[in-house]
Amino acid sequence: MRKFDLQSEIGSLACLNESIVEYDGKKRHDCTILHWGAINDAQIQETLNHNEREEIKLTWRTFEQLKQKPLYPEGILDFLLDRIVTVSHLVIRKSYDQ
């Protein structure tokens, strides 16, 4: 079932991102798998609503807009701007103390 009214093509694996964070003595390890992809430009709207859950919205941003605020996982914007075509493995390690 399609969650958004959007036709897409999912391409090859682009990046595996690992975020290993320790905060106040607790460790968290998140993995994000990204694929290259394409959508039909005619379908792009500023915001698309989820077909089953109205509180979920898909919002499009330009690279210039993405540069204005923090973007997670860390390092992903540089990866996307470089448009590296080989599969990459980004590892981010952070430790935060209160």
ABEGO torsion letter per residue (X at the ends): XBABBBBBBBBBBABBBBBBBBBGGBBBBBBBBBBBBBBBAAABBABBBBAABAABBBBBBBAAAAAABBBOBBGAAAAAAAGBABBBBBBBBBBBBX
